[in-house]
Amino acid sequence: MTAESAAAVTVGPVRAALVISLTLVGSFFLLVGTIGLLRFPNVYNRMHATTKATTLGAASIALAGSVYFLPHGDGLMSLVTVAFLFLTAPTGAHMISQAAQRMGVPFVGGVRWPGTQNDVMADGDGETDD
């Protein structure tokens, strides 16, 4: 965006309030995700905190950008960012959890891999019973 087009954006009071609200909500979720990343005990819990909370936070802030610029030009890019986040975050989380499970990272307190009867780590191959 050039300096001339950035100066041409005018924001009314309702749109400004919506942008501020979305930015505050996004900041809150990013803070919650960061606290979860720092405080949770293992990779599975940390991944849960970062993928859920920070995806919502980043999407909310990108949506605020879309509301600010309206859904054309840079606003459209913000909407594409939201779609990209919701497509890639679950896929990345799934791949990270599969890699951690195959590397033998244990679950906390006797939790088992979903859909398994036996302890996956005791089997030694890291494959699930699915």
C-alpha contacts under 8 A as a table, 3 or more apart, distances in Angstrom:
res1	aa1	res2	aa2	distance
1	M	5	S	6.43
1	M	6	A	6.46
1	M	74	D	7.44
2	T	5	S	5.44
2	T	6	A	6.21
3	A	6	A	5.11
3	A	7	A	6.19
4	E	7	A	5.31
4	E	8	A	6.45
5	S	8	A	4.97
5	S	9	V	6.90
6	A	9	V	5.69
7	A	10	T	7.89
9	V	69	F	7.09
11	V	15	R	6.07
11	V	16	A	5.93
11	V	68	Y	7.14
12	G	15	R	5.39
12	G	16	A	5.97
13	P	16	A	5.01
13	P	17	A	6.06
14	V	17	A	5.10
14	V	18	L	6.21
15	R	18	L	5.01
15	R	19	V	6.12
15	R	67	V	7.07
15	R	68	Y	7.07
16	A	19	V	5.08
16	A	20	I	6.12
16	A	68	Y	7.51
17	A	20	I	5.09
17	A	21	S	6.03
18	L	21	S	5.03
18	L	22	L	6.09
18	L	64	A	7.38
18	L	67	V	7.66
19	V	22	L	5.25
19	V	23	T	6.10
19	V	64	A	4.78
19	V	65	G	7.36
19	V	67	V	6.44
19	V	68	Y	6.36
20	I	23	T	5.10
20	I	24	L	6.11
20	I	64	A	7.59
21	S	24	L	5.14
21	S	25	V	6.14
22	L	25	V	5.12
22	L	26	G	5.99
22	L	60	S	5.53
22	L	61	I	6.07
22	L	63	L	7.20
22	L	64	A	5.41
23	T	26	G	5.04
23	T	27	S	6.03
23	T	60	S	6.58
23	T	61	I	5.05
23	T	64	A	6.14
24	L	27	S	5.03
24	L	28	F	6.14
25	V	28	F	5.08
25	V	29	F	6.34
25	V	57	G	6.80
25	V	60	S	6.83
25	V	61	I	7.98
26	G	29	F	5.23
26	G	30	L	6.13
26	G	56	L	6.77
26	G	57	G	3.67
26	G	58	A	6.03
26	G	59	A	7.26
26	G	60	S	4.86
26	G	61	I	5.26
27	S	30	L	5.05
27	S	31	L	6.10
27	S	57	G	6.07
27	S	61	I	7.64
28	F	31	L	5.11
28	F	32	V	6.23
28	F	57	G	7.03
29	F	32	V	4.99
29	F	33	G	6.09
29	F	53	A	5.14
29	F	54	T	5.91
29	F	56	L	6.50
29	F	57	G	4.62
30	L	33	G	5.09
30	L	34	T	6.11
30	L	53	A	6.26
30	L	54	T	4.78
30	L	56	L	7.87
30	L	57	G	5.00
30	L	58	A	7.09
31	L	34	T	5.08
31	L	35	I	6.17
32	V	35	I	5.15
32	V	36	G	6.15
32	V	49	A	7.76
32	V	53	A	6.51
32	V	54	T	7.79
33	G	36	G	5.01
33	G	37	L	6.10
33	G	49	A	5.09
33	G	50	T	4.91
33	G	51	T	7.88
33	G	52	K	7.60
33	G	53	A	4.90
33	G	54	T	5.29
34	T	37	L	4.98
34	T	38	L	6.29
34	T	49	A	7.77
34	T	50	T	6.92
34	T	54	T	7.73
35	I	38	L	5.15
35	I	39	R	5.96
36	G	39	R	5.15
36	G	40	F	5.51
36	G	45	N	7.92
36	G	46	R	6.08
36	G	49	A	5.25
36	G	50	T	7.08
37	L	40	F	6.08
37	L	46	R	4.74
37	L	47	M	7.38
37	L	49	A	6.24
37	L	50	T	6.27
38	L	46	R	7.64
39	R	46	R	7.93
40	F	45	N	5.79
40	F	46	R	5.54
41	P	45	N	6.70
41	P	46	R	7.28
41	P	108	V	7.97
42	N	45	N	5.62
42	N	46	R	6.17
42	N	107	F	7.72
42	N	108	V	7.54
43	V	46	R	5.08
43	V	47	M	5.86
43	V	97	S	7.84
43	V	100	A	7.52
43	V	105	V	7.98
44	Y	47	M	5.16
44	Y	48	H	6.25
44	Y	97	S	6.44
44	Y	107	F	7.64
45	N	48	H	5.06
45	N	49	A	6.37
46	R	49	A	5.17
46	R	50	T	6.21
47	M	50	T	5.18
47	M	51	T	5.89
47	M	93	A	6.52
47	M	97	S	7.93
48	H	51	T	5.42
48	H	52	K	6.03
48	H	93	A	7.74
49	A	52	K	5.65
49	A	53	A	5.75
49	A	54	T	7.46
50	T	53	A	5.68
50	T	54	T	5.24
50	T	55	T	7.34
51	T	54	T	5.80
51	T	55	T	5.62
51	T	89	A	5.96
51	T	90	P	7.06
51	T	93	A	6.70
52	K	55	T	5.45
52	K	56	L	6.35
53	A	56	L	5.27
53	A	57	G	6.12
54	T	57	G	4.78
54	T	58	A	5.85
55	T	58	A	5.24
55	T	59	A	5.89
55	T	85	L	6.50
55	T	86	F	7.23
55	T	89	A	7.01
56	L	59	A	5.10
56	L	60	S	5.98
57	G	60	S	5.13
57	G	61	I	6.32
58	A	61	I	5.16
58	A	62	A	6.12
58	A	82	V	7.90
59	A	62	A	5.00
59	A	63	L	5.96
59	A	81	T	7.51
59	A	82	V	5.05
59	A	85	L	7.01
60	S	63	L	4.96
60	S	64	A	6.19
61	I	64	A	4.93
61	I	65	G	6.44
62	A	65	G	4.98
62	A	66	S	6.37
62	A	78	S	5.10
62	A	79	L	6.98
62	A	81	T	6.79
62	A	82	V	6.40
63	L	66	S	4.87
63	L	67	V	6.21
63	L	78	S	6.30
63	L	79	L	6.51
63	L	82	V	7.10
64	A	67	V	5.05
64	A	68	Y	6.08
65	G	68	Y	5.00
65	G	69	F	6.11
65	G	74	D	7.84
65	G	75	G	6.07
65	G	78	S	6.07
66	S	69	F	5.30
66	S	70	L	5.31
66	S	71	P	5.72
66	S	74	D	7.14
66	S	75	G	3.80
66	S	76	L	6.51
66	S	77	M	7.71
66	S	78	S	5.27
66	S	79	L	6.27
67	V	70	L	4.97
67	V	71	P	7.09
67	V	75	G	6.84
68	Y	75	G	7.22
69	F	72	H	7.22
69	F	73	G	7.50
69	F	74	D	6.20
69	F	75	G	4.78
70	L	73	G	7.95
70	L	74	D	7.94
70	L	75	G	5.12
70	L	76	L	7.59
71	P	74	D	7.54
71	P	75	G	4.44
71	P	76	L	4.75
71	P	79	L	7.47
72	H	75	G	5.14
72	H	76	L	4.76
72	H	77	M	7.87
73	G	76	L	5.45
73	G	77	M	6.70
74	D	77	M	4.95
74	D	78	S	6.36
75	G	78	S	5.02
75	G	79	L	6.44
76	L	79	L	5.05
76	L	80	V	6.27
77	M	80	V	5.06
77	M	81	T	6.18
78	S	81	T	4.91
78	S	82	V	6.41
79	L	82	V	5.09
79	L	83	A	6.41
80	V	83	A	5.07
80	V	84	F	6.05
81	T	84	F	5.00
81	T	85	L	6.12
82	V	85	L	5.14
82	V	86	F	6.34
83	A	86	F	5.27
83	A	87	L	6.24
84	F	87	L	5.15
84	F	88	T	6.02
85	L	88	T	5.36
85	L	89	A	5.73
86	F	89	A	5.88
86	F	90	P	7.12
87	L	90	P	6.65
87	L	91	T	7.01
88	T	91	T	5.18
88	T	92	G	5.98
89	A	92	G	5.18
89	A	93	A	6.09
90	P	93	A	5.04
90	P	94	H	6.08
91	T	94	H	5.16
91	T	95	M	6.28
92	G	95	M	5.14
92	G	96	I	6.13
93	A	96	I	5.12
93	A	97	S	6.09
94	H	97	S	5.21
94	H	98	Q	6.14
95	M	98	Q	5.13
95	M	99	A	6.14
96	I	99	A	5.11
96	I	100	A	6.11
97	S	100	A	5.06
97	S	101	Q	6.05
98	Q	101	Q	5.08
98	Q	102	R	6.14
99	A	102	R	5.13
99	A	103	M	6.10
100	A	103	M	5.04
100	A	104	G	6.38
100	A	105	V	5.46
101	Q	104	G	5.19
101	Q	105	V	5.58
101	Q	106	P	7.40
101	Q	126	G	6.79
102	R	105	V	7.59
102	R	125	D	7.85
102	R	126	G	5.00
102	R	127	E	7.64
103	M	126	G	7.92
104	G	121	M	6.26
104	G	126	G	7.44
106	P	121	M	7.52
107	F	110	G	6.58
107	F	111	V	5.60
107	F	112	R	6.95
108	V	111	V	6.01
112	R	116	T	6.95
112	R	118	N	7.99
112	R	119	D	6.50
112	R	120	V	7.51
113	W	116	T	5.90
113	W	119	D	7.85
113	W	120	V	7.03
113	W	128	T	7.76
115	G	128	T	7.83
115	G	129	D	7.04
115	G	130	D	6.62
116	T	119	D	7.38
116	T	120	V	7.40
116	T	128	T	6.56
116	T	129	D	5.65
116	T	130	D	7.37
117	Q	129	D	7.92
118	N	122	A	7.86
118	N	123	D	7.96
119	D	122	A	5.36
119	D	123	D	6.80
120	V	123	D	5.35
120	V	124	G	7.12
120	V	125	D	7.84
120	V	126	G	5.96
120	V	127	E	7.06
120	V	128	T	6.64
121	M	124	G	5.56
121	M	125	D	7.64
121	M	126	G	6.26
123	D	126	G	6.84
